[in-house]
Amino acid sequence: MSRTARLALISISILGLGACRAIIGAEESTLVTDGGAGTSAGGNGGTGGAGGTGAVAGQGGSAGGSGDCTEPLTKCGDACINVWGADADNCGWCHHKCLGQPCTDGFCKAVQHAKVIAGPIRNMVLVPGLQSLFFSTSVEIDNAKLAGGGQAFKPIVLGGTAVALAASDKDLFWIWTDSGGLNPALHMASPGTLPGTPQQLAPINPSILLTVGQGICAPYVFWAEDVGAINRIKGTDSPGAPESMLAGAVPARAITNGNGRLYFSAAGNVDSVDCTMPGSPPDPAYKSSGDLREMAFSNEQNRLLMADWAPPGAVISASVDGSQEVDLLATEVGQPVNLFPAGPTVFFANKFSGEVFGVDFQSFDLRHYYPPGIGPVPSALAADGEWLYMAVDNQVLRVPR
């Protein structure tokens, strides 16, 4: 089977208030959407859908050999092409152009977009309002413009380490520790506004989980502490005091927010709280016997994304709009890391091999962007409309989407 495959869609229907279930690989998973599950911006659970049975769509055909073509050729328009060869206009899949770079075994050559001296790069974020990438090392937060690279702003000297990095449309937020890994604090900066100097928002307990409020969750910044508490503070020049969202919880493995909810995972389960109401009780959002280690939220698709590390590894997408649907976007992908949704695609890397994938929310086409085993595993991913960016060691590399 070729490396581009259409994966099975798992659609879930609910009868009344019954829980919805699907078998994903070898695990049992449940999207919880009955009363109070918080699938709407106001936190109201969706009502039971019309009666129906869950369905699993059949696997799509192999990309190798299609139409009048024989393997390993693929039908691209009127031509039969080996997309896993060296065709720089059809590299990996039909009409995928390498934009001046060579194609080898179906992969466009990655080009260097930026490089830092004090590597490796630990975290990277895309700041849309500044049209720039920001990436942190052990000593500073550096940056590069999206179009063509090149530094856009002065580096932010940390005097310590940024163990987590996040961004709003124009502002940066990071969890800082001193050189000994002590005295953690939440900091922010507005690089596009002079003087753009860092500001401490609050001292915090140890944490590496940070998410910046989107939509009605703005202007708050949320973080999950190692002791189990989840807090928020305004990400502004006048932040006020931190507020407790949840106290005494099992330490979260991942947090994200969207659609008016703050989502957090512990082992195989995901719960959520209304991001506008500190102290509100959590509601179950997703249950699984798997091992959920990362989450992200796609505002464009209005879907919650989860990386399941339980073998053979999977990327899962769950609706939060009341349609009560769970999609198995990709499976047999090792331990997925660095989830990054951008438009119709979610990008991720294999924690062990370093291979970077993109999978389409609708067609479930799994595409391969960066080959396995050629260097360190990317520490972060980001994408705009034209390029996929990968933080690899002390470089930011890019390949055409």
BALOBA-1460 file (C-alpha; in Angstrom, 3 decimals):
// residues 401
<rec num="1" residu="m" x="0.000" y="0.000" z="0.000"/>
<rec num="2" residu="s" x="1.327" y="3.467" z="-0.809"/>
<rec num="3" residu="r" x="1.969" y="6.060" z="1.873"/>
<rec num="4" residu="t" x="-1.088" y="8.095" z="0.884"/>
<rec num="5" residu="a" x="-4.202" y="6.382" z="2.117"/>
<rec num="6" residu="r" x="-7.748" y="7.358" z="2.862"/>
<rec num="7" residu="l" x="-8.402" y="6.390" z="6.484"/>
<rec num="8" residu="a" x="-11.629" y="5.258" z="8.019"/>
<rec num="9" residu="l" x="-14.141" y="7.840" z="9.217"/>
<rec num="10" residu="i" x="-15.880" y="6.935" z="12.421"/>
<rec num="11" residu="s" x="-19.229" y="8.714" z="12.666"/>
<rec num="12" residu="i" x="-21.022" y="8.626" z="15.970"/>
<rec num="13" residu="s" x="-24.770" y="8.976" z="16.498"/>
<rec num="14" residu="i" x="-26.419" y="9.202" z="19.902"/>
<rec num="15" residu="l" x="-29.816" y="7.898" z="20.908"/>
<rec num="16" residu="g" x="-31.359" y="10.232" z="23.440"/>
<rec num="17" residu="l" x="-28.796" y="10.816" z="26.196"/>
<rec num="18" residu="g" x="-26.867" y="7.618" z="25.653"/>
<rec num="19" residu="a" x="-23.090" y="7.834" z="25.345"/>
<rec num="20" residu="c" x="-21.660" y="7.442" z="21.879"/>
<rec num="21" residu="r" x="-19.071" y="4.742" z="21.286"/>
<rec num="22" residu="a" x="-16.678" y="3.686" z="18.586"/>
<rec num="23" residu="i" x="-13.860" y="1.229" z="18.387"/>
<rec num="24" residu="i" x="-10.698" y="3.069" z="17.335"/>
<rec num="25" residu="g" x="-7.971" y="0.561" z="16.716"/>
<rec num="26" residu="a" x="-7.913" y="-1.571" z="19.839"/>
<rec num="27" residu="e" x="-9.279" y="1.056" z="22.195"/>
<rec num="28" residu="e" x="-12.796" y="2.011" z="23.199"/>
<rec num="29" residu="s" x="-13.511" y="5.722" z="22.868"/>
<rec num="30" residu="t" x="-16.502" y="7.846" z="23.820"/>
<rec num="31" residu="l" x="-17.396" y="11.381" z="22.826"/>
<rec num="32" residu="v" x="-19.541" y="12.698" z="25.655"/>
<rec num="33" residu="t" x="-22.103" y="15.212" z="24.476"/>
<rec num="34" residu="d" x="-25.078" y="14.697" z="26.759"/>
<rec num="35" residu="g" x="-26.395" y="17.477" z="28.998"/>
<rec num="36" residu="g" x="-23.695" y="19.787" z="30.395"/>
<rec num="37" residu="a" x="-20.906" y="18.446" z="28.239"/>
<rec num="38" residu="g" x="-20.142" y="21.926" z="27.010"/>
<rec num="39" residu="t" x="-20.264" y="21.521" z="23.275"/>
<rec num="40" residu="s" x="-21.582" y="25.042" z="22.717"/>
<rec num="41" residu="a" x="-19.982" y="28.383" z="23.456"/>
<rec num="42" residu="g" x="-22.316" y="28.947" z="26.394"/>
<rec num="43" residu="g" x="-21.412" y="25.585" z="27.892"/>
<rec num="44" residu="n" x="-24.781" y="23.917" z="27.256"/>
<rec num="45" residu="g" x="-24.598" y="20.295" z="26.245"/>
<rec num="46" residu="g" x="-26.075" y="19.224" z="22.938"/>
<rec num="47" residu="t" x="-29.324" y="17.338" z="23.049"/>
<rec num="48" residu="g" x="-29.633" y="13.812" z="21.791"/>
<rec num="49" residu="g" x="-29.550" y="13.508" z="18.023"/>
<rec num="50" residu="a" x="-31.977" y="11.648" z="15.875"/>
<rec num="51" residu="g" x="-31.775" y="7.901" z="16.126"/>
<rec num="52" residu="g" x="-29.108" y="6.315" z="13.988"/>
<rec num="53" residu="t" x="-26.362" y="3.784" z="14.083"/>
<rec num="54" residu="g" x="-22.657" y="4.435" z="14.034"/>
<rec num="55" residu="a" x="-20.947" y="3.655" z="10.754"/>
<rec num="56" residu="v" x="-17.413" y="3.024" z="9.680"/>
<rec num="57" residu="a" x="-16.571" y="4.008" z="6.133"/>
<rec num="58" residu="g" x="-14.516" y="1.657" z="4.016"/>
<rec num="59" residu="q" x="-10.832" y="2.265" z="3.388"/>
<rec num="60" residu="g" x="-9.985" y="4.224" z="0.267"/>
<rec num="61" residu="g" x="-7.961" y="2.763" z="-2.540"/>
<rec num="62" residu="s" x="-4.186" y="2.890" z="-2.715"/>
<rec num="63" residu="a" x="-2.618" y="5.971" z="-4.286"/>
<rec num="64" residu="g" x="-0.230" y="3.774" z="-6.265"/>
<rec num="65" residu="g" x="-1.826" y="2.642" z="-9.494"/>
<rec num="66" residu="s" x="-5.030" y="4.473" z="-10.395"/>
<rec num="67" residu="g" x="-7.266" y="4.795" z="-13.444"/>
<rec num="68" residu="d" x="-5.365" y="3.526" z="-16.484"/>
<rec num="69" residu="c" x="-2.025" y="3.570" z="-14.645"/>
<rec num="70" residu="t" x="-0.181" y="0.640" z="-13.161"/>
<rec num="71" residu="e" x="1.825" y="0.709" z="-9.935"/>
<rec num="72" residu="p" x="3.873" y="2.567" z="-8.942"/>
<rec num="73" residu="l" x="2.284" y="5.176" z="-11.208"/>
<rec num="74" residu="t" x="-0.577" y="7.451" z="-10.210"/>
<rec num="75" residu="k" x="-3.075" y="9.192" z="-12.472"/>
<rec num="76" residu="c" x="-2.379" y="12.947" z="-12.346"/>
<rec num="77" residu="g" x="-4.667" y="14.634" z="-14.870"/>
<rec num="78" residu="d" x="-4.057" y="12.855" z="-18.157"/>
<rec num="79" residu="a" x="-0.593" y="11.571" z="-17.198"/>
<rec num="80" residu="c" x="0.666" y="8.531" z="-15.299"/>
<rec num="81" residu="i" x="3.311" y="9.723" z="-12.842"/>
<rec num="82" residu="n" x="5.454" y="8.150" z="-10.161"/>
<rec num="83" residu="v" x="4.735" y="10.613" z="-7.349"/>
<rec num="84" residu="w" x="7.234" y="8.748" z="-5.140"/>
<rec num="85" residu="g" x="10.054" y="9.478" z="-7.551"/>
<rec num="86" residu="a" x="11.779" y="12.739" z="-8.470"/>
<rec num="87" residu="d" x="9.003" y="14.747" z="-10.167"/>
<rec num="88" residu="a" x="9.246" y="18.189" z="-8.525"/>
<rec num="89" residu="d" x="5.802" y="19.138" z="-9.879"/>
<rec num="90" residu="n" x="4.100" y="16.025" z="-8.482"/>
<rec num="91" residu="c" x="6.165" y="15.223" z="-5.409"/>
<rec num="92" residu="g" x="4.471" y="12.805" z="-3.015"/>
<rec num="93" residu="w" x="1.051" y="13.481" z="-4.516"/>
<rec num="94" residu="c" x="-0.411" y="14.981" z="-7.681"/>
<rec num="95" residu="h" x="0.328" y="18.662" z="-8.290"/>
<rec num="96" residu="h" x="2.462" y="19.070" z="-5.153"/>
<rec num="97" residu="k" x="5.213" y="21.424" z="-6.361"/>
<rec num="98" residu="c" x="8.603" y="21.758" z="-4.681"/>
<rec num="99" residu="l" x="8.936" y="25.427" z="-5.691"/>
<rec num="100" residu="g" x="12.475" y="25.267" z="-7.022"/>
<rec num="101" residu="q" x="13.776" y="22.498" z="-4.770"/>
<rec num="102" residu="p" x="14.441" y="18.906" z="-5.856"/>
<rec num="103" residu="c" x="12.097" y="16.001" z="-5.133"/>
<rec num="104" residu="t" x="13.614" y="12.782" z="-3.798"/>
<rec num="105" residu="d" x="11.533" y="9.661" z="-3.163"/>
<rec num="106" residu="g" x="8.380" y="11.759" z="-3.013"/>
<rec num="107" residu="f" x="9.722" y="14.370" z="-0.552"/>
<rec num="108" residu="c" x="10.497" y="17.974" z="-1.433"/>
<rec num="109" residu="k" x="13.860" y="19.054" z="-0.077"/>
<rec num="110" residu="a" x="13.445" y="21.143" z="3.069"/>
<rec num="111" residu="v" x="15.186" y="24.522" z="2.939"/>
<rec num="112" residu="q" x="16.580" y="26.528" z="5.819"/>
<rec num="113" residu="h" x="14.279" y="29.380" z="6.795"/>
<rec num="114" residu="a" x="16.156" y="30.545" z="9.906"/>
<rec num="115" residu="k" x="19.051" y="29.466" z="12.104"/>
<rec num="116" residu="v" x="20.049" y="30.260" z="15.663"/>
<rec num="117" residu="i" x="23.484" y="30.052" z="17.238"/>
<rec num="118" residu="a" x="22.362" y="29.169" z="20.743"/>
<rec num="119" residu="g" x="20.302" y="26.112" z="19.776"/>
<rec num="120" residu="p" x="18.547" y="23.812" z="19.905"/>
<rec num="121" residu="i" x="15.105" y="25.345" z="19.405"/>
<rec num="122" residu="r" x="12.736" y="24.232" z="22.163"/>
<rec num="123" residu="n" x="9.422" y="25.820" z="21.135"/>
<rec num="124" residu="m" x="8.024" y="27.694" z="18.133"/>
<rec num="125" residu="v" x="4.830" y="29.661" z="17.507"/>
<rec num="126" residu="l" x="3.369" y="31.516" z="14.550"/>
<rec num="127" residu="v" x="2.104" y="35.028" z="15.352"/>
<rec num="128" residu="p" x="-0.372" y="35.902" z="12.579"/>
<rec num="129" residu="g" x="-0.701" y="39.609" z="13.333"/>
<rec num="130" residu="l" x="3.062" y="40.059" z="13.063"/>
<rec num="131" residu="q" x="3.507" y="37.665" z="10.099"/>
<rec num="132" residu="s" x="6.397" y="36.092" z="11.975"/>
<rec num="133" residu="l" x="7.606" y="32.931" z="13.633"/>
<rec num="134" residu="f" x="8.986" y="33.130" z="17.164"/>
<rec num="135" residu="f" x="11.157" y="30.345" z="18.558"/>
<rec num="136" residu="s" x="12.833" y="29.888" z="21.918"/>
<rec num="137" residu="t" x="16.234" y="28.494" z="22.844"/>
<rec num="138" residu="s" x="17.795" y="28.124" z="26.260"/>
<rec num="139" residu="v" x="18.765" y="31.816" z="26.343"/>
<rec num="140" residu="e" x="16.447" y="33.880" z="24.125"/>
<rec num="141" residu="i" x="13.340" y="34.086" z="21.977"/>
<rec num="142" residu="d" x="14.302" y="34.801" z="18.384"/>
<rec num="143" residu="n" x="12.139" y="35.344" z="15.310"/>
<rec num="144" residu="a" x="11.905" y="35.260" z="11.528"/>
<rec num="145" residu="k" x="9.468" y="36.735" z="9.031"/>
<rec num="146" residu="l" x="7.182" y="34.273" z="7.285"/>
<rec num="147" residu="a" x="7.896" y="35.472" z="3.752"/>
<rec num="148" residu="g" x="11.472" y="34.592" z="2.858"/>
<rec num="149" residu="g" x="12.869" y="34.498" z="6.376"/>
<rec num="150" residu="g" x="15.008" y="37.202" z="7.950"/>
<rec num="151" residu="q" x="14.673" y="38.666" z="11.416"/>
<rec num="152" residu="a" x="11.708" y="40.984" z="11.958"/>
<rec num="153" residu="f" x="12.203" y="41.993" z="15.617"/>
<rec num="154" residu="k" x="14.966" y="42.123" z="18.179"/>
<rec num="155" residu="p" x="15.508" y="38.865" z="20.070"/>
<rec num="156" residu="i" x="14.116" y="38.728" z="23.598"/>
<rec num="157" residu="v" x="16.911" y="37.914" z="26.019"/>
<rec num="158" residu="l" x="15.466" y="35.619" z="28.660"/>
<rec num="159" residu="g" x="18.050" y="35.473" z="31.415"/>
<rec num="160" residu="g" x="16.666" y="31.989" z="31.946"/>
<rec num="161" residu="t" x="14.658" y="29.467" z="29.924"/>
<rec num="162" residu="a" x="11.233" y="29.498" z="28.263"/>
<rec num="163" residu="v" x="9.831" y="26.021" z="29.005"/>
<rec num="164" residu="a" x="6.547" y="26.775" z="27.215"/>
<rec num="165" residu="l" x="5.681" y="29.327" z="24.523"/>
<rec num="166" residu="a" x="2.308" y="30.467" z="23.183"/>
<rec num="167" residu="a" x="0.930" y="33.429" z="21.258"/>
<rec num="168" residu="s" x="-2.158" y="35.458" z="20.533"/>
<rec num="169" residu="d" x="-2.544" y="37.420" z="17.311"/>
<rec num="170" residu="k" x="0.189" y="39.895" z="18.279"/>
<rec num="171" residu="d" x="1.496" y="39.004" z="21.743"/>
<rec num="172" residu="l" x="3.875" y="36.365" z="23.086"/>
<rec num="173" residu="f" x="3.490" y="34.465" z="26.351"/>
<rec num="174" residu="w" x="5.917" y="32.060" z="27.947"/>
<rec num="175" residu="i" x="6.602" y="30.185" z="31.161"/>
<rec num="176" residu="w" x="10.011" y="31.244" z="32.408"/>
<rec num="177" residu="t" x="12.414" y="29.553" z="34.810"/>
<rec num="178" residu="d" x="15.839" y="30.659" z="35.949"/>
<rec num="179" residu="s" x="18.976" y="28.870" z="34.776"/>
<rec num="180" residu="g" x="18.525" y="26.281" z="37.522"/>
<rec num="181" residu="g" x="14.951" y="25.497" z="36.491"/>
<rec num="182" residu="l" x="13.543" y="27.303" z="39.535"/>
<rec num="183" residu="n" x="11.294" y="30.301" z="40.267"/>
<rec num="184" residu="p" x="8.815" y="29.734" z="37.422"/>
<rec num="185" residu="a" x="6.788" y="32.720" z="36.258"/>
<rec num="186" residu="l" x="4.447" y="33.641" z="33.432"/>
<rec num="187" residu="h" x="5.791" y="36.377" z="31.153"/>
<rec num="188" residu="m" x="4.502" y="38.267" z="28.122"/>
<rec num="189" residu="a" x="5.821" y="40.670" z="25.495"/>
<rec num="190" residu="s" x="4.369" y="42.640" z="22.591"/>
<rec num="191" residu="p" x="7.174" y="42.600" z="20.003"/>
<rec num="192" residu="g" x="5.260" y="44.779" z="17.552"/>
<rec num="193" residu="t" x="4.710" y="47.560" z="20.096"/>
<rec num="194" residu="l" x="7.615" y="49.611" z="21.418"/>
<rec num="195" residu="p" x="9.463" y="49.036" z="23.594"/>
<rec num="196" residu="g" x="8.384" y="45.379" z="23.408"/>
<rec num="197" residu="t" x="10.149" y="44.470" z="26.644"/>
<rec num="198" residu="p" x="9.103" y="41.396" z="28.643"/>
<rec num="199" residu="q" x="6.630" y="41.788" z="31.494"/>
<rec num="200" residu="q" x="6.073" y="39.314" z="34.306"/>
<rec num="201" residu="l" x="2.383" y="38.551" z="34.689"/>
<rec num="202" residu="a" x="2.611" y="36.322" z="37.770"/>
<rec num="203" residu="p" x="4.845" y="33.870" z="39.628"/>
<rec num="204" residu="i" x="3.451" y="30.352" z="39.262"/>
<rec num="205" residu="n" x="4.026" y="26.773" z="40.372"/>
<rec num="206" residu="p" x="6.045" y="24.559" z="38.008"/>
<rec num="207" residu="s" x="4.247" y="24.076" z="34.693"/>
<rec num="208" residu="i" x="4.950" y="23.414" z="31.026"/>
<rec num="209" residu="l" x="1.335" y="23.575" z="29.771"/>
<rec num="210" residu="l" x="0.153" y="26.927" z="28.416"/>
<rec num="211" residu="t" x="-2.685" y="28.040" z="26.138"/>
<rec num="212" residu="v" x="-3.812" y="31.518" z="25.058"/>
<rec num="213" residu="g" x="-7.526" y="32.219" z="25.053"/>
<rec num="214" residu="q" x="-9.304" y="32.235" z="21.697"/>
<rec num="215" residu="g" x="-12.652" y="33.863" z="20.944"/>
<rec num="216" residu="i" x="-14.609" y="34.537" z="24.116"/>
<rec num="217" residu="c" x="-11.805" y="32.928" z="26.143"/>
<rec num="218" residu="a" x="-9.622" y="35.970" z="25.311"/>
<rec num="219" residu="p" x="-7.851" y="37.968" z="26.689"/>
<rec num="220" residu="y" x="-7.020" y="35.299" z="29.266"/>
<rec num="221" residu="v" x="-3.999" y="33.021" z="29.329"/>
<rec num="222" residu="f" x="-4.418" y="29.583" z="30.939"/>
<rec num="223" residu="w" x="-1.817" y="27.235" z="32.394"/>
<rec num="224" residu="a" x="-1.921" y="23.839" z="34.112"/>
<rec num="225" residu="e" x="0.476" y="23.373" z="37.024"/>
<rec num="226" residu="d" x="2.259" y="20.185" z="37.965"/>
<rec num="227" residu="v" x="0.359" y="20.168" z="41.279"/>
<rec num="228" residu="g" x="-2.929" y="19.730" z="39.409"/>
<rec num="229" residu="a" x="-4.316" y="23.274" z="39.502"/>
<rec num="230" residu="i" x="-5.418" y="25.090" z="36.335"/>
<rec num="231" residu="n" x="-5.367" y="28.898" z="36.472"/>
<rec num="232" residu="r" x="-5.902" y="31.932" z="34.294"/>
<rec num="233" residu="i" x="-4.806" y="35.565" z="34.161"/>
<rec num="234" residu="k" x="-5.464" y="38.441" z="31.782"/>
<rec num="235" residu="g" x="-2.825" y="38.633" z="29.072"/>
<rec num="236" residu="t" x="-2.700" y="42.425" z="29.146"/>
<rec num="237" residu="d" x="-0.588" y="45.235" z="30.570"/>
<rec num="238" residu="s" x="-2.933" y="45.204" z="33.588"/>
<rec num="239" residu="p" x="-3.258" y="41.490" z="34.269"/>
<rec num="240" residu="g" x="-4.725" y="41.619" z="37.761"/>
<rec num="241" residu="a" x="-4.396" y="38.582" z="40.006"/>
<rec num="242" residu="p" x="-4.455" y="34.954" z="38.824"/>
<rec num="243" residu="e" x="-7.775" y="33.145" z="39.119"/>
<rec num="244" residu="s" x="-8.271" y="29.461" z="39.783"/>
<rec num="245" residu="m" x="-10.151" y="27.608" z="37.058"/>
<rec num="246" residu="l" x="-9.814" y="24.213" z="38.717"/>
<rec num="247" residu="a" x="-8.119" y="23.142" z="41.955"/>
<rec num="248" residu="g" x="-7.065" y="19.744" z="43.232"/>
<rec num="249" residu="a" x="-7.370" y="18.007" z="39.883"/>
<rec num="250" residu="v" x="-5.197" y="15.204" z="38.571"/>
<rec num="251" residu="p" x="-2.258" y="16.930" z="36.817"/>
<rec num="252" residu="a" x="-3.186" y="17.552" z="33.200"/>
<rec num="253" residu="r" x="-1.167" y="16.080" z="30.358"/>
<rec num="254" residu="a" x="-2.426" y="18.620" z="27.831"/>
<rec num="255" residu="i" x="-4.627" y="21.714" z="27.664"/>
<rec num="256" residu="t" x="-6.200" y="23.736" z="24.875"/>
<rec num="257" residu="n" x="-9.217" y="25.981" z="24.385"/>
<rec num="258" residu="g" x="-11.866" y="26.807" z="21.808"/>
<rec num="259" residu="n" x="-15.594" y="27.269" z="21.364"/>
<rec num="260" residu="g" x="-15.798" y="28.888" z="24.801"/>
<rec num="261" residu="r" x="-14.368" y="25.874" z="26.617"/>
<rec num="262" residu="l" x="-11.043" y="25.061" z="28.248"/>
<rec num="263" residu="y" x="-10.126" y="21.412" z="27.572"/>
<rec num="264" residu="f" x="-7.691" y="19.369" z="29.648"/>
<rec num="265" residu="s" x="-6.694" y="15.723" z="29.547"/>
<rec num="266" residu="a" x="-5.621" y="13.216" z="32.167"/>
<rec num="267" residu="a" x="-4.659" y="9.798" z="30.770"/>
<rec num="268" residu="g" x="-7.407" y="8.754" z="28.348"/>
<rec num="269" residu="n" x="-10.077" y="11.262" z="29.343"/>
<rec num="270" residu="v" x="-10.717" y="14.866" z="28.330"/>
<rec num="271" residu="d" x="-12.817" y="17.186" z="30.475"/>
<rec num="272" residu="s" x="-13.752" y="20.806" z="29.885"/>
<rec num="273" residu="v" x="-14.861" y="23.873" z="31.801"/>
<rec num="274" residu="d" x="-16.460" y="27.124" z="30.744"/>
<rec num="275" residu="c" x="-13.454" y="29.391" z="30.206"/>
<rec num="276" residu="t" x="-15.452" y="32.457" z="31.286"/>
<rec num="277" residu="m" x="-16.446" y="31.024" z="34.686"/>
<rec num="278" residu="p" x="-13.558" y="30.250" z="37.095"/>
<rec num="279" residu="g" x="-14.419" y="27.475" z="39.517"/>
<rec num="280" residu="s" x="-17.217" y="26.003" z="37.409"/>
<rec num="281" residu="p" x="-17.446" y="22.192" z="37.629"/>
<rec num="282" residu="p" x="-15.790" y="20.229" z="34.823"/>
<rec num="283" residu="d" x="-17.830" y="18.334" z="32.260"/>
<rec num="284" residu="p" x="-16.658" y="15.165" z="30.486"/>
<rec num="285" residu="a" x="-15.894" y="15.812" z="26.830"/>
<rec num="286" residu="y" x="-14.189" y="12.638" z="25.601"/>
<rec num="287" residu="k" x="-13.481" y="9.259" z="27.157"/>
<rec num="288" residu="s" x="-10.994" y="6.699" z="25.922"/>
<rec num="289" residu="s" x="-8.910" y="3.793" z="27.153"/>
<rec num="290" residu="g" x="-6.014" y="5.239" z="25.148"/>
<rec num="291" residu="d" x="-3.158" y="7.506" z="26.194"/>
<rec num="292" residu="l" x="-3.936" y="11.098" z="25.184"/>
<rec num="293" residu="r" x="-0.777" y="13.198" z="25.432"/>
<rec num="294" residu="e" x="-1.356" y="16.282" z="23.267"/>
<rec num="295" residu="m" x="-4.319" y="18.405" z="22.230"/>
<rec num="296" residu="a" x="-5.000" y="21.309" z="19.908"/>
<rec num="297" residu="f" x="-8.113" y="23.114" z="18.723"/>
<rec num="298" residu="s" x="-8.992" y="24.034" z="15.133"/>
<rec num="299" residu="n" x="-11.105" y="27.172" z="15.074"/>
<rec num="300" residu="e" x="-11.634" y="26.857" z="11.325"/>
<rec num="301" residu="q" x="-12.982" y="23.319" z="11.629"/>
<rec num="302" residu="n" x="-14.415" y="23.815" z="15.146"/>
<rec num="303" residu="r" x="-12.901" y="20.521" z="16.229"/>
<rec num="304" residu="l" x="-10.857" y="19.250" z="19.151"/>
<rec num="305" residu="l" x="-7.696" y="17.373" z="18.146"/>
<rec num="306" residu="m" x="-6.043" y="14.707" z="20.287"/>
<rec num="307" residu="a" x="-2.838" y="12.690" z="19.942"/>
<rec num="308" residu="d" x="-3.216" y="9.147" z="21.264"/>
<rec num="309" residu="w" x="0.084" y="7.466" z="22.141"/>
<rec num="310" residu="a" x="-1.413" y="4.059" z="22.798"/>
<rec num="311" residu="p" x="-0.071" y="1.653" z="20.145"/>
<rec num="312" residu="p" x="-0.263" y="1.914" z="17.183"/>
<rec num="313" residu="g" x="-0.729" y="5.681" z="17.678"/>
<rec num="314" residu="a" x="-3.531" y="7.858" z="16.332"/>
<rec num="315" residu="v" x="-4.673" y="11.415" z="15.681"/>
<rec num="316" residu="i" x="-8.321" y="11.871" z="16.651"/>
<rec num="317" residu="s" x="-10.703" y="14.711" z="15.819"/>
<rec num="318" residu="a" x="-13.900" y="15.344" z="17.784"/>
<rec num="319" residu="s" x="-16.642" y="17.809" z="16.905"/>
<rec num="320" residu="v" x="-17.788" y="20.325" z="19.513"/>
<rec num="321" residu="d" x="-20.690" y="21.781" z="17.520"/>
<rec num="322" residu="g" x="-23.359" y="19.280" z="18.516"/>
<rec num="323" residu="s" x="-22.941" y="16.990" z="15.500"/>
<rec num="324" residu="q" x="-21.620" y="14.302" z="17.857"/>
<rec num="325" residu="e" x="-18.948" y="12.958" z="15.551"/>
<rec num="326" residu="v" x="-15.496" y="11.503" z="16.130"/>
<rec num="327" residu="d" x="-13.036" y="11.030" z="13.260"/>
<rec num="328" residu="l" x="-10.005" y="8.802" z="13.286"/>
<rec num="329" residu="l" x="-7.800" y="11.046" z="11.137"/>
<rec num="330" residu="a" x="-4.659" y="8.914" z="11.157"/>
<rec num="331" residu="t" x="-3.522" y="5.656" z="12.715"/>
<rec num="332" residu="e" x="-0.342" y="3.572" z="12.895"/>
<rec num="333" residu="v" x="1.695" y="6.784" z="13.197"/>
<rec num="334" residu="g" x="3.725" y="5.948" z="16.315"/>
<rec num="335" residu="q" x="3.431" y="8.626" z="18.989"/>
<rec num="336" residu="p" x="2.089" y="11.805" z="17.326"/>
<rec num="337" residu="v" x="3.541" y="15.087" z="18.614"/>
<rec num="338" residu="n" x="3.367" y="18.794" z="17.793"/>
<rec num="339" residu="l" x="-0.205" y="18.898" z="16.507"/>
<rec num="340" residu="f" x="-0.741" y="22.028" z="14.401"/>
<rec num="341" residu="p" x="-4.066" y="22.627" z="12.607"/>
<rec num="342" residu="a" x="-3.945" y="24.991" z="9.630"/>
<rec num="343" residu="g" x="-6.918" y="25.335" z="7.302"/>
<rec num="344" residu="p" x="-8.129" y="21.925" z="6.096"/>
<rec num="345" residu="t" x="-5.042" y="20.102" z="7.406"/>
<rec num="346" residu="v" x="-3.604" y="19.068" z="10.754"/>
<rec num="347" residu="f" x="0.159" y="18.535" z="10.800"/>
<rec num="348" residu="f" x="2.054" y="16.329" z="13.243"/>
<rec num="349" residu="a" x="5.339" y="14.462" z="13.678"/>
<rec num="350" residu="n" x="6.233" y="10.921" z="14.720"/>
<rec num="351" residu="k" x="8.017" y="11.200" z="18.074"/>
<rec num="352" residu="f" x="10.434" y="8.388" z="17.238"/>
<rec num="353" residu="s" x="11.140" y="8.532" z="13.503"/>
<rec num="354" residu="g" x="10.863" y="12.297" z="13.036"/>
<rec num="355" residu="e" x="8.644" y="11.897" z="9.973"/>
<rec num="356" residu="v" x="6.186" y="14.768" z="9.512"/>
<rec num="357" residu="f" x="2.659" y="14.200" z="8.209"/>
<rec num="358" residu="g" x="-0.373" y="16.214" z="7.225"/>
<rec num="359" residu="v" x="-3.877" y="14.780" z="7.160"/>
<rec num="360" residu="d" x="-6.972" y="16.383" z="5.637"/>
<rec num="361" residu="f" x="-9.982" y="16.865" z="7.929"/>
<rec num="362" residu="q" x="-12.451" y="15.916" z="5.209"/>
<rec num="363" residu="s" x="-10.796" y="13.469" z="2.798"/>
<rec num="364" residu="f" x="-8.489" y="11.823" z="5.420"/>
<rec num="365" residu="d" x="-5.676" y="11.814" z="2.858"/>
<rec num="366" residu="l" x="-2.443" y="11.269" z="4.777"/>
<rec num="367" residu="r" x="0.486" y="13.110" z="3.205"/>
<rec num="368" residu="h" x="4.182" y="12.939" z="4.048"/>
<rec num="369" residu="y" x="6.187" y="16.166" z="4.255"/>
<rec num="370" residu="y" x="9.492" y="15.316" z="5.940"/>
<rec num="371" residu="p" x="11.224" y="11.938" z="5.699"/>
<rec num="372" residu="p" x="12.023" y="9.777" z="8.719"/>
<rec num="373" residu="g" x="15.426" y="9.185" z="10.222"/>
<rec num="374" residu="i" x="17.397" y="12.072" z="8.701"/>
<rec num="375" residu="g" x="17.994" y="14.090" z="11.871"/>
<rec num="376" residu="p" x="16.495" y="15.148" z="15.189"/>
<rec num="377" residu="v" x="12.734" y="14.926" z="15.611"/>
<rec num="378" residu="p" x="11.156" y="18.357" z="14.973"/>
<rec num="379" residu="s" x="10.484" y="20.083" z="18.298"/>
<rec num="380" residu="a" x="7.630" y="22.203" z="16.889"/>
<rec num="381" residu="l" x="5.575" y="22.731" z="13.738"/>
<rec num="382" residu="a" x="3.747" y="25.722" z="12.261"/>
<rec num="383" residu="a" x="2.138" y="26.484" z="8.914"/>
<rec num="384" residu="d" x="0.772" y="29.356" z="6.875"/>
<rec num="385" residu="g" x="-1.115" y="29.104" z="3.591"/>
<rec num="386" residu="e" x="1.951" y="28.188" z="1.539"/>
<rec num="387" residu="w" x="4.613" y="26.654" z="3.788"/>
<rec num="388" residu="l" x="5.041" y="24.132" z="6.572"/>
<rec num="389" residu="y" x="7.715" y="25.192" z="9.085"/>
<rec num="390" residu="m" x="9.631" y="22.721" z="11.256"/>
<rec num="391" residu="a" x="11.959" y="23.465" z="14.171"/>
<rec num="392" residu="v" x="14.797" y="20.940" z="13.826"/>
<rec num="393" residu="d" x="17.789" y="21.275" z="16.157"/>
<rec num="394" residu="n" x="19.018" y="24.876" z="15.731"/>
<rec num="395" residu="q" x="17.204" y="25.522" z="12.437"/>
<rec num="396" residu="v" x="13.747" y="26.348" z="11.189"/>
<rec num="397" residu="l" x="13.178" y="24.414" z="7.961"/>
<rec num="398" residu="r" x="10.330" y="24.872" z="5.507"/>
<rec num="399" residu="v" x="8.684" y="22.775" z="2.803"/>
<rec num="400" residu="p" x="5.786" y="23.663" z="0.471"/>
<rec num="401" residu="r" x="2.357" y="22.610" z="1.686"/>
